[in-house]
Amino acid sequence: MPLGGANATEIVAGLKRSTPFLKRLVACEVALRYTPNLIFQLDLSFDQADRIAALLARPEIERDLRRRAARAEDHDDAG
């Protein structure tokens, strides 16, 4: 993902156009029998992490997590 996420589609398209050139660079720098194919795509893991963080921050979820932690603590004290 480009810094700030700006122009991501154009950047990935440019990387895809540059794949043959980049593959040649890799082939010159790394001693391998076969040069791997290079595939470029957007990394959406930050978007997914933000979505999960937003879900976990919801009041009803925080309440349930606090309850579960309290029950686990009570179970540990009793055991």
ZAVEX-308593 format. One record per atom (N, C-alpha, C): atom name; x, y, z; residue in one letter; residue number from 1. Coordinates in nm, 3 decimals. Atoms other than C-alpha are relative to their C-alpha. Layout:
REM ZAVEX-308593
- atom|x|y|z|res|n
- CA|X|Y|Z|A|NUM $
...
END
This chain:
REM ZAVEX-308593
- atom|x|y|z|res|n
- N|0.086|-0.117|0.000|M|1 $
- CA|0.000|0.000|0.000|M|1 $
- C|0.089|0.123|0.000|M|1 $
- N|-0.080|-0.122|0.001|P|2 $
- CA|0.149|0.334|-0.093|P|2 $
- C|-0.026|0.082|0.127|P|2 $
- N|0.012|-0.082|-0.119|L|3 $
- CA|0.210|0.575|0.192|L|3 $
- C|-0.122|0.091|-0.011|L|3 $
- N|0.123|-0.078|0.001|G|4 $
- CA|-0.123|0.734|0.275|G|4 $
- C|-0.108|-0.058|-0.088|G|4 $
- N|0.100|0.066|0.084|G|5 $
- CA|-0.301|0.505|0.030|G|5 $
- C|-0.037|0.077|-0.125|G|5 $
- N|0.034|-0.083|0.115|A|6 $
- CA|-0.297|0.771|-0.241|A|6 $
- C|0.043|-0.067|-0.130|A|6 $
- N|-0.030|0.049|0.134|N|7 $
- CA|-0.308|0.663|-0.606|N|7 $
- C|0.037|-0.148|-0.004|N|7 $
- N|-0.036|0.141|-0.012|A|8 $
- CA|-0.293|0.296|-0.510|A|8 $
- C|-0.022|-0.075|-0.131|A|8 $
- N|0.030|0.071|0.123|T|9 $
- CA|-0.457|0.174|-0.830|T|9 $
- C|0.103|0.030|-0.109|T|9 $
- N|-0.098|-0.038|0.101|E|10 $
- CA|-0.219|0.369|-1.052|E|10 $
- C|0.137|-0.057|0.032|E|10 $
- N|-0.131|0.053|-0.040|I|11 $
- CA|0.085|0.255|-0.853|I|11 $
- C|0.008|-0.149|-0.029|I|11 $
- N|0.000|0.144|0.028|V|12 $
- CA|-0.012|-0.112|-0.877|V|12 $
- C|0.006|-0.023|-0.151|V|12 $
- N|-0.004|0.014|0.146|A|13 $
- CA|-0.074|-0.069|-1.250|A|13 $
- C|0.142|0.026|-0.052|A|13 $
- N|-0.137|-0.029|0.040|G|14 $
- CA|0.273|0.086|-1.288|G|14 $
- C|0.095|-0.113|0.036|G|14 $
- N|-0.083|0.114|-0.039|L|15 $
- CA|0.433|-0.199|-1.095|L|15 $
- C|-0.023|-0.119|-0.092|L|15 $
- N|0.030|0.111|0.091|K|16 $
- CA|0.254|-0.451|-1.314|K|16 $
- C|0.065|0.022|-0.137|K|16 $
- N|-0.065|-0.030|0.129|R|17 $
- CA|0.382|-0.273|-1.627|R|17 $
- C|0.151|-0.020|0.009|R|17 $
- N|-0.145|0.010|-0.021|S|18 $
- CA|0.735|-0.280|-1.479|S|18 $
- C|0.045|-0.140|0.037|S|18 $
- N|-0.034|0.135|-0.044|T|19 $
- CA|0.723|-0.650|-1.390|T|19 $
- C|0.115|-0.062|-0.079|T|19 $
- N|-0.114|0.062|0.073|P|20 $
- CA|0.953|-0.770|-1.675|P|20 $
- C|0.135|0.061|0.039|P|20 $
- N|-0.124|-0.068|-0.039|F|21 $
- CA|1.216|-0.509|-1.585|F|21 $
- C|0.042|-0.041|0.140|F|21 $
- N|-0.031|0.037|-0.138|L|22 $
- CA|1.195|-0.587|-1.213|L|22 $
- C|0.042|-0.146|0.010|L|22 $
- N|-0.036|0.142|0.000|K|23 $
- CA|1.212|-0.960|-1.281|K|23 $
- C|0.144|-0.017|-0.050|K|23 $
- N|-0.139|0.006|0.048|R|24 $
- CA|1.534|-0.908|-1.480|R|24 $
- C|0.096|0.046|0.108|R|24 $
- N|-0.087|-0.047|-0.110|L|25 $
- CA|1.681|-0.710|-1.188|L|25 $
- C|0.016|-0.109|0.105|L|25 $
- N|-0.007|0.108|-0.098|V|26 $
- CA|1.595|-0.992|-0.949|V|26 $
- C|0.089|-0.112|-0.052|V|26 $
- N|-0.079|0.107|0.059|A|27 $
- CA|1.747|-1.247|-1.186|A|27 $
- C|0.150|0.031|0.003|A|27 $
- N|-0.141|-0.039|-0.003|C|28 $
- CA|2.073|-1.050|-1.197|C|28 $
- C|0.057|0.001|0.141|C|28 $
- N|-0.047|-0.017|-0.136|E|29 $
- CA|2.094|-1.005|-0.821|E|29 $
- C|-0.006|-0.127|0.085|E|29 $
- N|0.022|0.119|-0.083|V|30 $
- CA|1.978|-1.342|-0.687|V|30 $
- C|0.033|-0.123|-0.082|V|30 $
- N|-0.041|0.122|0.072|A|31 $
- CA|2.138|-1.671|-0.784|A|31 $
- C|-0.105|-0.109|0.019|A|31 $
- N|0.104|0.103|-0.002|L|32 $
- CA|1.840|-1.894|-0.859|L|32 $
- C|-0.002|-0.069|-0.136|L|32 $
- N|0.013|0.071|0.127|R|33 $
- CA|1.783|-2.157|-1.123|R|33 $
- C|-0.111|0.065|-0.084|R|33 $
- N|0.114|-0.063|0.067|Y|34 $
- CA|1.447|-2.001|-1.210|Y|34 $
- C|-0.036|0.128|0.075|Y|34 $
- N|0.043|-0.125|-0.062|T|35 $
- CA|1.344|-1.644|-1.145|T|35 $
- C|-0.150|-0.008|0.024|T|35 $
- N|0.143|0.009|-0.029|P|36 $
- CA|1.009|-1.631|-0.971|P|36 $
- C|-0.080|0.109|-0.072|P|36 $
- N|0.089|-0.102|0.055|N|37 $
- CA|0.715|-1.449|-1.120|N|37 $
- C|-0.029|0.101|0.110|N|37 $
- N|0.032|-0.106|-0.095|L|38 $
- CA|0.643|-1.118|-0.953|L|38 $
- C|-0.144|0.041|-0.021|L|38 $
- N|0.142|-0.036|0.007|I|39 $
- CA|0.282|-1.039|-0.872|I|39 $
- C|-0.022|0.115|0.098|I|39 $
- N|0.027|-0.117|-0.083|F|40 $
- CA|0.170|-0.702|-0.738|F|40 $
- C|-0.150|0.015|0.019|F|40 $
- N|0.141|-0.027|-0.031|Q|41 $
- CA|-0.160|-0.639|-0.564|Q|41 $
- C|-0.005|0.082|0.128|Q|41 $
- N|0.016|-0.083|-0.119|L|42 $
- CA|-0.292|-0.407|-0.297|L|42 $
- C|-0.005|-0.085|0.125|L|42 $
- N|0.004|0.066|-0.131|D|43 $
- CA|-0.238|-0.509|0.065|D|43 $
- C|-0.118|0.060|0.077|D|43 $
- N|0.120|-0.048|-0.068|L|44 $
- CA|-0.579|-0.479|0.228|L|44 $
- C|-0.001|-0.034|0.149|L|44 $
- N|-0.002|0.041|-0.140|S|45 $
- CA|-0.469|-0.608|0.569|S|45 $
- C|-0.019|0.117|0.095|S|45 $
- N|0.019|-0.116|-0.087|F|46 $
- CA|-0.457|-0.256|0.717|F|46 $
- C|-0.147|0.039|0.006|F|46 $
- N|0.143|-0.029|0.002|D|47 $
- CA|-0.817|-0.195|0.609|D|47 $
- C|-0.076|-0.101|0.085|D|47 $
- N|0.066|0.103|-0.079|Q|48 $
- CA|-0.921|-0.525|0.763|Q|48 $
- C|0.029|0.019|0.148|Q|48 $
- N|-0.035|-0.026|-0.140|A|49 $
- CA|-0.733|-0.444|1.086|A|49 $
- C|-0.080|0.118|0.055|A|49 $
- N|0.080|-0.115|-0.043|D|50 $
- CA|-0.909|-0.106|1.105|D|50 $
- C|-0.145|-0.040|0.024|D|50 $
- N|0.138|0.045|-0.016|R|51 $
- CA|-1.246|-0.275|1.056|R|51 $
- C|-0.017|-0.083|0.126|R|51 $
- N|0.007|0.083|-0.121|I|52 $
- CA|-1.175|-0.530|1.330|I|52 $
- C|0.015|0.087|0.124|I|52 $
- N|-0.018|-0.090|-0.115|A|53 $
- CA|-1.051|-0.258|1.566|A|53 $
- C|-0.127|0.080|0.027|A|53 $
- N|0.125|-0.074|-0.017|A|54 $
- CA|-1.369|-0.058|1.504|A|54 $
- C|-0.108|-0.089|0.060|A|54 $
- N|0.098|0.092|-0.059|L|55 $
- CA|-1.581|-0.363|1.579|L|55 $
- C|0.028|-0.025|0.147|L|55 $
- N|-0.034|0.027|-0.139|L|56 $
- CA|-1.393|-0.436|1.900|L|56 $
- C|-0.021|0.122|0.090|L|56 $
- N|0.019|-0.121|-0.078|A|57 $
- CA|-1.430|-0.074|2.010|A|57 $
- C|-0.147|0.034|0.025|A|57 $
- N|0.143|-0.027|-0.021|R|58 $
- CA|-1.810|-0.087|1.993|R|58 $
- C|-0.035|-0.028|0.146|R|58 $
- N|0.031|0.013|-0.143|P|59 $
- CA|-1.960|-0.045|2.343|P|59 $
- C|-0.051|-0.139|0.039|P|59 $
- N|0.054|0.131|-0.038|E|60 $
- CA|-2.152|-0.374|2.340|E|60 $
- C|0.106|-0.109|-0.007|E|60 $
- N|-0.108|0.098|0.010|I|61 $
- CA|-1.843|-0.566|2.234|I|61 $
- C|0.097|0.017|0.117|I|61 $
- N|-0.087|-0.025|-0.114|E|62 $
- CA|-1.625|-0.398|2.496|E|62 $
- C|-0.062|-0.054|0.129|E|62 $
- N|0.070|0.050|-0.119|R|63 $
- CA|-1.887|-0.484|2.758|R|63 $
- C|0.012|-0.152|0.008|R|63 $
- N|-0.010|0.146|0.001|D|64 $
- CA|-1.888|-0.850|2.653|D|64 $
- C|0.141|-0.047|0.028|D|64 $
- N|-0.139|0.038|-0.024|L|65 $
- CA|-1.509|-0.865|2.653|L|65 $
- C|0.037|0.019|0.147|L|65 $
- N|-0.027|-0.021|-0.144|R|66 $
- CA|-1.495|-0.716|3.005|R|66 $
- C|-0.064|-0.110|0.083|R|66 $
- N|0.067|0.109|-0.071|R|67 $
- CA|-1.750|-0.975|3.125|R|67 $
- C|0.078|-0.129|-0.011|R|67 $
- N|-0.073|0.124|0.022|R|68 $
- CA|-1.555|-1.259|2.971|R|68 $
- C|0.132|0.001|0.078|R|68 $
- N|-0.126|-0.009|-0.075|A|69 $
- CA|-1.229|-1.135|3.128|A|69 $
- C|-0.026|-0.016|0.149|A|69 $
- N|0.033|0.012|-0.143|A|70 $
- CA|-1.398|-1.104|3.468|A|70 $
- C|-0.031|-0.145|0.035|A|70 $
- N|0.030|0.141|-0.026|R|71 $
- CA|-1.534|-1.460|3.443|R|71 $
- C|0.126|-0.086|-0.001|R|71 $
- N|-0.126|0.075|0.006|A|72 $
- CA|-1.192|-1.592|3.345|A|72 $
- C|0.082|0.024|0.125|A|72 $
- N|-0.074|-0.034|-0.122|E|73 $
- CA|-1.037|-1.410|3.639|E|73 $
- C|-0.062|-0.072|0.120|E|73 $
- N|0.067|0.071|-0.108|D|74 $
- CA|-1.300|-1.554|3.876|D|74 $
- C|0.031|-0.148|-0.004|D|74 $
- N|-0.031|0.142|0.016|H|75 $
- CA|-1.234|-1.901|3.736|H|75 $
- C|0.144|-0.029|0.045|H|75 $
- N|-0.139|0.018|-0.040|D|76 $
- CA|-0.859|-1.858|3.789|D|76 $
- C|0.016|0.009|0.151|D|76 $
- N|-0.006|-0.015|-0.145|D|77 $
- CA|-0.913|-1.743|4.150|D|77 $
- C|-0.057|-0.121|0.072|D|77 $
- N|0.065|0.115|-0.063|A|78 $
- CA|-1.139|-2.039|4.227|A|78 $
- C|0.082|-0.127|-0.020|A|78 $
- N|-0.072|0.122|0.036|G|79 $
- CA|-0.908|-2.295|4.064|G|79 $
- C|0.129|-0.009|0.065|G|79 $
END
